[in-house]
Amino acid sequence: MVSLFFVLMKGSIINFIGIHFFDIDLVIIIITYLLLMDGETGAGVFALGQGLLIDVYSGGPLGLFTLLYLMLFLSIHIGSGLLDIRSIKGQAIIILLAVLLKGGLLISFLHVFPLEIHISYSLFWVFAGSGVCSGLAGPLILRIFRSVETLIVGPIEGDSENGIWI
């Protein structure tokens, strides 16, 4: 629910501040965290639910964000097989590539649907800036999520600090 609130309010906050290049995609970071900690089922259900909720609350075509977030989940899952998702460098690269893929897929989907949306080339720089910011902030945010989970639930047996996060 926090992720939905963040996504719905993010546009208003960014327009108020006026900084479009320094966007952090929290949904992709949460999908990565859930894939890392809860496995494929938890991350897939979250991606599906998040996509459905955004479809309901956005003015776009129904199914657009559901398909988008399920494809992002799949790409993060495949990326975690190719890169070490437990290392900081692997997390940053996977999140960066997922944000760039999200931008590319969103533009592709908007061209497929019969909507009259004009896309400028500066939007690609916004996607690149968002990918870099999300990739750099992602491991830190994942660490914060893990620390909050450890405070609430307690340490998980067999989960060493050095094995997962460093």
Backbone as JSON, one array per atom type, in Angstrom:
{
  "sequence": "MVSLFFVLMKGSIINFIGIHFFDIDLVIIIITYLLLMDGETGAGVFALGQGLLIDVYSGGPLGLFTLLYLMLFLSIHIGSGLLDIRSIKGQAIIILLAVLLKGGLLISFLHVFPLEIHISYSLFWVFAGSGVCSGLAGPLILRIFRSVETLIVGPIEGDSENGIWI",
  "N": [[0.83, -1.19, 0.0], [2.01, 1.18, 0.7], [3.71, 1.52, -1.43], [1.9, 1.96, -3.54], [0.78, 4.39, -2.73], [3.08, 5.98, -2.86], [3.64, 5.88, -5.64], [1.35, 7.09, -6.7], [1.5, 9.65, -5.6], [3.94, 10.55, -6.42], [4.15, 11.87, -8.93], [2.9, 14.33, -8.42], [4.57, 15.36, -6.44], [7.05, 15.52, -7.77], [6.43, 17.32, -9.83], [5.88, 19.54, -8.25], [8.34, 20.06, -7.0], [9.98, 20.24, -9.23], [12.09, 18.81, -10.29], [12.91, 16.58, -12.55], [14.76, 14.76, -13.43], [15.94, 13.38, -11.35], [14.68, 10.98, -10.29], [13.47, 8.33, -8.33], [12.72, 5.02, -8.74], [10.67, 3.44, -6.88], [9.03, 1.19, -6.92], [10.28, -0.73, -8.55], [12.52, -1.18, -7.0], [11.32, -2.29, -4.73], [10.24, -4.63, -5.85], [12.63, -5.91, -6.49], [13.67, -6.23, -3.9], [11.72, -7.93, -2.75], [12.01, -10.16, -4.41], [14.57, -10.88, -3.71], [14.34, -11.44, -0.94], [11.87, -12.82, -0.43], [11.43, -14.48, -2.54], [10.34, -15.78, -5.78], [7.52, -15.95, -5.86], [6.4, -14.08, -4.0], [7.42, -11.65, -5.03], [6.38, -11.71, -7.63], [3.59, -11.71, -7.17], [3.35, -9.24, -5.9], [4.16, -7.53, -8.02], [2.13, -8.04, -9.89], [-0.16, -7.24, -8.39], [0.49, -4.53, -7.89], [0.6, -3.53, -10.5], [-2.1, -3.95, -11.27], [-3.44, -2.26, -9.45], [-2.39, 0.27, -10.13], [-3.31, 0.41, -12.74], [-6.07, 0.62, -12.25], [-6.24, 3.07, -10.89], [-5.04, 4.89, -12.59], [-5.29, 6.86, -15.6], [-4.82, 5.49, -17.88], [-4.8, 2.94, -20.51], [-6.49, -0.06, -19.62], [-4.71, -2.72, -18.19], [-2.23, -2.01, -19.09], [-0.21, -1.2, -17.19], [-0.2, -3.46, -15.63], [0.78, -5.46, -17.34], [3.24, -4.23, -17.85], [4.55, -4.17, -15.29], [4.63, -6.89, -14.7], [6.3, -7.78, -16.75], [8.59, -6.38, -16.01], [9.13, -7.61, -13.55], [9.75, -10.17, -14.5], [12.05, -9.54, -15.99], [13.78, -8.65, -13.97], [13.98, -10.99, -12.52], [15.21, -12.69, -14.4], [17.56, -11.21, -14.74], [18.62, -11.49, -12.19], [19.49, -14.05, -12.3], [21.57, -13.89, -14.05], [23.3, -11.95, -13.01], [24.81, -11.27, -9.82], [22.53, -10.89, -7.51], [22.72, -10.52, -4.85], [24.89, -8.98, -4.3], [26.14, -5.62, -3.97], [26.87, -4.29, -6.31], [25.64, -5.9, -8.25], [22.93, -5.54, -7.55], [22.63, -2.78, -8.06], [23.11, -2.66, -10.85], [21.1, -4.35, -11.87], [18.77, -2.99, -11.04], [19.14, -0.51, -12.34], [19.08, -1.33, -15.08], [16.49, -2.4, -15.16], [14.89, -0.13, -14.73], [15.53, 1.37, -17.01], [14.56, -0.41, -18.93], [11.87, -0.31, -18.24], [11.18, 2.31, -19.02], [11.63, 2.12, -21.81], [9.81, 0.06, -22.52], [7.4, 1.26, -21.73], [7.21, 3.47, -23.48], [7.1, 2.04, -25.88], [4.71, 0.58, -25.54], [2.89, 2.68, -25.39], [2.99, 3.6, -27.98], [1.86, 1.46, -29.3], [-0.79, 1.31, -28.37], [-3.75, 3.07, -29.34], [-3.31, 5.97, -28.71], [-3.05, 9.49, -28.55], [-0.3, 10.61, -27.89], [2.39, 12.66, -27.51], [5.79, 12.23, -27.61], [8.77, 13.47, -26.46], [12.29, 13.73, -27.24], [13.77, 14.39, -25.04], [12.68, 12.98, -23.01], [13.92, 10.52, -22.95], [16.34, 11.13, -21.72], [15.37, 11.7, -19.21], [14.48, 9.16, -18.43], [16.98, 7.87, -18.39], [18.32, 9.34, -16.38], [16.64, 8.75, -14.22], [17.07, 6.0, -14.1], [19.8, 5.86, -13.4], [19.77, 7.21, -10.92], [18.0, 5.55, -9.47], [19.42, 3.14, -9.62], [21.76, 3.77, -8.19], [20.72, 4.5, -5.68], [19.29, 2.28, -5.01], [20.62, -0.09, -3.72], [21.13, 1.03, -1.18], [18.53, 1.66, -0.29], [17.45, -0.92, -0.3], [18.98, -2.0, 1.77], [18.05, -0.46, 3.89], [15.36, -1.32, 3.95], [15.84, -3.99, 4.67], [16.99, -3.64, 7.21], [14.84, -2.51, 8.61], [13.05, -4.65, 8.46], [14.49, -6.52, 9.96], [14.45, -5.28, 12.45], [11.71, -5.36, 13.03], [10.83, -8.07, 12.65], [12.98, -9.58, 13.53], [16.24, -11.17, 13.59], [16.89, -13.4, 10.89], [17.27, -16.86, 10.85], [20.26, -18.32, 9.74], [20.87, -16.3, 8.03], [23.33, -14.49, 7.23], [24.99, -11.4, 7.7], [27.16, -10.7, 6.04], [26.86, -12.44, 3.93], [24.66, -11.73, 2.34], [24.51, -8.95, 1.81], [26.94, -7.63, 1.4]],
  "CA": [[0.0, 0.0, 0.0], [2.93, 2.32, 0.72], [4.21, 1.67, -2.8], [0.85, 2.58, -4.33], [0.72, 5.8, -2.32], [4.27, 6.64, -3.4], [3.49, 6.01, -7.08], [0.3, 8.06, -6.99], [1.9, 10.98, -5.16], [5.24, 10.9, -6.99], [3.99, 12.86, -9.99], [2.62, 15.64, -7.82], [5.76, 15.82, -5.73], [8.08, 15.88, -8.75], [6.01, 18.56, -10.47], [6.0, 20.63, -7.27], [9.77, 20.34, -6.82], [10.5, 20.64, -10.53], [13.27, 18.03, -10.64], [12.41, 15.38, -13.22], [15.84, 13.83, -13.74], [16.37, 12.66, -10.16], [13.52, 10.2, -9.89], [13.8, 7.0, -7.85], [11.59, 4.12, -8.99], [10.56, 2.62, -5.68], [8.35, -0.08, -7.22], [11.29, -1.68, -9.02], [13.35, -1.51, -5.84], [10.54, -3.2, -3.89], [10.2, -5.92, -6.55], [13.96, -6.5, -6.3], [13.77, -6.64, -2.5], [10.87, -9.1, -2.54], [12.64, -11.29, -5.09], [15.75, -11.25, -2.92], [14.01, -11.95, 0.39], [10.7, -13.7, -0.39], [11.42, -15.38, -3.69], [9.6, -15.42, -6.98], [6.09, -15.83, -5.64], [6.09, -12.81, -3.36], [7.71, -10.56, -5.96], [5.42, -11.78, -8.74], [2.27, -11.28, -6.69], [3.43, -7.8, -5.7], [4.19, -6.88, -9.33], [0.78, -8.16, -10.44], [-1.05, -6.38, -7.62], [0.85, -3.13, -8.12], [0.14, -3.19, -11.84], [-3.57, -3.85, -11.28], [-3.85, -1.05, -8.72], [-2.05, 1.46, -10.92], [-4.26, 0.43, -13.86], [-7.37, 1.1, -11.78], [-6.17, 4.46, -10.46], [-4.5, 5.77, -13.63], [-6.2, 7.08, -16.71], [-4.32, 4.79, -19.07], [-5.53, 1.74, -20.92], [-6.45, -1.14, -18.63], [-3.77, -3.79, -18.49], [-0.92, -1.47, -19.49], [0.77, -1.28, -16.1], [-0.11, -4.85, -15.18], [1.73, -6.1, -18.24], [4.54, -3.59, -17.67], [5.2, -4.61, -14.06], [4.95, -8.32, -14.8], [7.5, -7.9, -17.58], [9.72, -5.92, -15.2], [9.44, -8.69, -12.61], [10.43, -11.21, -15.26], [13.39, -9.09, -16.34], [14.59, -8.65, -12.74], [14.23, -12.39, -12.2], [16.24, -13.17, -15.34], [18.79, -10.5, -14.4], [19.2, -12.05, -10.96], [20.17, -15.29, -12.67], [22.8, -13.55, -14.78], [24.15, -11.15, -12.13], [24.66, -11.61, -8.41], [21.6, -9.93, -6.92], [23.06, -10.34, -3.43], [25.98, -8.02, -4.17], [25.72, -4.24, -4.18], [27.04, -3.98, -7.73], [24.59, -6.6, -8.98], [21.66, -4.86, -7.28], [22.62, -1.49, -8.77], [23.01, -2.89, -12.29], [19.78, -4.9, -12.16], [17.78, -1.92, -10.88], [19.37, 0.43, -13.44], [18.58, -1.91, -16.33], [15.03, -2.54, -15.07], [14.29, 1.2, -14.92], [15.68, 1.69, -18.43], [13.61, -1.26, -19.65], [10.52, 0.21, -17.98], [10.98, 3.45, -19.9], [11.51, 1.65, -23.19], [8.55, -0.65, -22.68], [6.29, 2.21, -21.61], [7.12, 4.19, -24.75], [6.65, 1.08, -26.89], [3.29, 0.29, -25.32], [2.1, 3.87, -25.72], [2.9, 3.67, -29.43], [0.99, 0.38, -29.76], [-2.17, 1.7, -28.09], [-4.12, 4.23, -30.17], [-3.38, 7.2, -27.93], [-2.32, 10.59, -29.18], [0.66, 11.11, -26.93], [3.62, 13.1, -28.16], [6.93, 11.94, -26.75], [9.96, 14.2, -26.88], [13.55, 13.01, -27.04], [14.29, 14.67, -23.69], [12.14, 11.96, -22.11], [14.93, 9.47, -22.84], [17.28, 11.58, -20.69], [14.68, 11.54, -17.93], [14.56, 7.73, -18.1], [18.37, 7.55, -18.05], [18.58, 9.92, -15.06], [15.9, 7.95, -13.25], [17.75, 4.71, -13.97], [21.04, 6.05, -12.65], [19.43, 7.52, -9.51], [17.45, 4.35, -8.86], [20.5, 2.16, -9.49], [22.67, 4.17, -7.11], [20.01, 4.52, -4.4], [18.67, 0.98, -4.78], [21.23, -0.9, -2.66], [20.92, 1.7, 0.11], [17.12, 1.48, 0.09], [17.31, -2.34, 0.04], [19.58, -2.16, 3.09], [17.1, 0.14, 4.86], [14.24, -2.26, 4.06], [16.31, -5.16, 5.42], [17.16, -3.24, 8.61], [13.5, -2.37, 9.2], [12.52, -6.0, 8.62], [15.2, -7.14, 11.08], [13.93, -4.67, 13.68], [10.33, -5.78, 13.28], [10.7, -9.53, 12.72], [14.13, -10.16, 14.19], [17.17, -11.79, 12.64], [16.47, -14.66, 10.29], [18.28, -17.89, 11.06], [21.02, -18.67, 8.55], [21.0, -15.11, 7.19], [24.47, -13.73, 7.72], [25.1, -10.05, 7.13], [28.15, -10.65, 4.98], [26.47, -13.28, 2.81], [23.62, -11.19, 1.49], [24.51, -7.53, 1.49], [28.23, -7.01, 1.16]],
  "C": [[0.87, 1.26, 0.0], [3.45, 2.59, -0.68], [3.17, 2.34, -3.69], [0.74, 4.06, -4.0], [1.9, 6.58, -2.9], [4.12, 6.88, -4.9], [2.45, 7.08, -7.42], [0.71, 9.49, -6.63], [3.19, 11.46, -5.83], [5.13, 11.97, -8.07], [3.72, 14.25, -9.44], [3.84, 16.21, -7.12], [6.83, 16.29, -6.71], [7.7, 17.17, -9.48], [6.13, 19.75, -9.53], [7.46, 21.04, -7.1], [10.39, 20.81, -8.12], [11.74, 19.9, -10.96], [12.78, 16.71, -11.24], [13.5, 14.34, -13.45], [16.24, 12.96, -12.56], [15.2, 11.91, -9.53], [14.0, 8.81, -9.44], [12.57, 6.13, -8.02], [11.5, 3.11, -7.85], [9.91, 1.27, -5.95], [9.35, -1.12, -7.69], [12.2, -2.1, -7.88], [12.62, -2.48, -4.92], [10.44, -4.58, -4.54], [11.54, -6.64, -6.37], [14.11, -7.02, -4.87], [12.95, -7.91, -2.24], [11.43, -10.34, -3.23], [13.84, -11.79, -4.29], [15.36, -11.94, -1.62], [12.89, -12.98, 0.41], [10.61, -14.66, -1.56], [10.5, -14.9, -4.79], [8.13, -15.18, -6.72], [5.71, -14.49, -5.04], [6.32, -11.63, -4.29], [6.74, -10.54, -7.13], [4.04, -11.31, -8.35], [2.27, -9.77, -6.45], [3.41, -7.06, -7.03], [2.8, -6.91, -9.98], [-0.18, -7.21, -9.73], [-0.77, -4.9, -7.85], [0.4, -2.68, -9.51], [-1.37, -3.04, -11.92], [-4.04, -2.58, -10.58], [-3.54, 0.21, -9.51], [-2.97, 1.54, -12.15], [-5.61, 1.0, -13.43], [-7.32, 2.59, -11.5], [-5.59, 5.41, -11.51], [-5.53, 5.92, -14.74], [-5.79, 6.36, -17.98], [-5.17, 3.6, -19.43], [-5.39, 0.64, -19.88], [-5.52, -2.25, -19.1], [-2.38, -3.3, -18.84], [0.11, -1.66, -18.38], [0.87, -2.68, -15.52], [0.9, -5.6, -16.04], [3.13, -5.54, -18.03], [5.25, -4.12, -16.43], [5.47, -6.1, -14.05], [6.17, -8.56, -15.68], [8.74, -7.42, -16.83], [10.12, -6.97, -14.17], [10.22, -9.79, -13.32], [11.86, -10.8, -15.61], [14.31, -9.05, -15.12], [14.93, -10.08, -12.35], [15.3, -12.99, -13.13], [17.58, -12.51, -15.04], [19.44, -11.04, -13.15], [19.87, -13.39, -11.22], [21.49, -15.02, -13.38], [23.8, -12.79, -13.91], [23.89, -11.56, -10.68], [23.79, -10.55, -7.73], [21.9, -9.67, -5.44], [24.22, -9.37, -3.23], [25.46, -6.62, -4.48], [25.81, -3.87, -5.66], [25.96, -4.65, -8.56], [23.23, -5.96, -8.79], [21.57, -3.57, -8.07], [22.43, -1.69, -10.27], [21.62, -3.41, -12.65], [18.71, -3.82, -12.06], [17.92, -0.89, -12.0], [18.78, -0.09, -14.74], [17.06, -2.07, -16.31], [14.33, -1.19, -15.27], [14.4, 1.63, -16.38], [14.71, 0.86, -19.28], [12.18, -0.77, -19.45], [10.23, 1.41, -18.88], [10.79, 3.04, -21.35], [10.21, 0.92, -23.45], [7.36, 0.29, -22.62], [6.11, 3.0, -22.91], [6.62, 3.27, -25.86], [5.17, 0.79, -26.76], [2.42, 1.48, -25.68], [2.0, 4.07, -27.23], [1.96, 2.6, -29.98], [-0.47, 0.75, -29.55], [-2.51, 2.96, -28.89], [-4.35, 5.5, -29.34], [-2.59, 8.28, -28.64], [-1.42, 11.25, -28.14], [1.94, 11.45, -27.68], [4.78, 12.95, -27.17], [8.14, 12.68, -27.3], [11.21, 13.39, -26.58], [14.16, 13.29, -25.67], [13.77, 13.66, -22.67], [13.13, 10.8, -21.93], [16.0, 9.85, -21.81], [16.67, 11.47, -19.31], [14.73, 10.08, -17.49], [15.98, 7.33, -17.69], [18.73, 8.1, -16.68], [17.87, 9.15, -13.96], [16.57, 6.6, -13.02], [19.02, 4.82, -13.15], [20.73, 6.33, -11.17], [18.87, 6.29, -8.8], [18.52, 3.29, -8.64], [21.45, 2.49, -8.36], [21.99, 4.12, -5.74], [19.45, 3.16, -4.02], [19.31, 0.15, -3.68], [21.08, -0.28, -1.27], [19.49, 1.5, 0.6], [16.85, 0.02, 0.44], [17.86, -2.62, 1.43], [18.67, -1.59, 4.18], [15.9, -0.78, 5.05], [14.63, -3.47, 4.91], [16.48, -4.84, 6.9], [15.82, -3.09, 9.31], [12.88, -3.75, 9.41], [13.19, -6.71, 9.8], [14.73, -6.57, 12.41], [12.54, -5.19, 14.03], [10.23, -7.28, 13.53], [11.8, -10.15, 13.56], [15.04, -10.8, 13.17], [16.66, -13.15, 12.16], [17.61, -15.66, 10.43], [18.95, -18.26, 9.74], [21.24, -17.49, 7.61], [22.14, -14.27, 7.75], [24.54, -12.39, 7.02], [26.04, -10.04, 5.93], [27.71, -11.45, 3.76], [25.5, -12.63, 1.86], [23.92, -9.79, 1.01], [25.87, -6.93, 1.17], [29.01, -7.84, 0.16]]
}
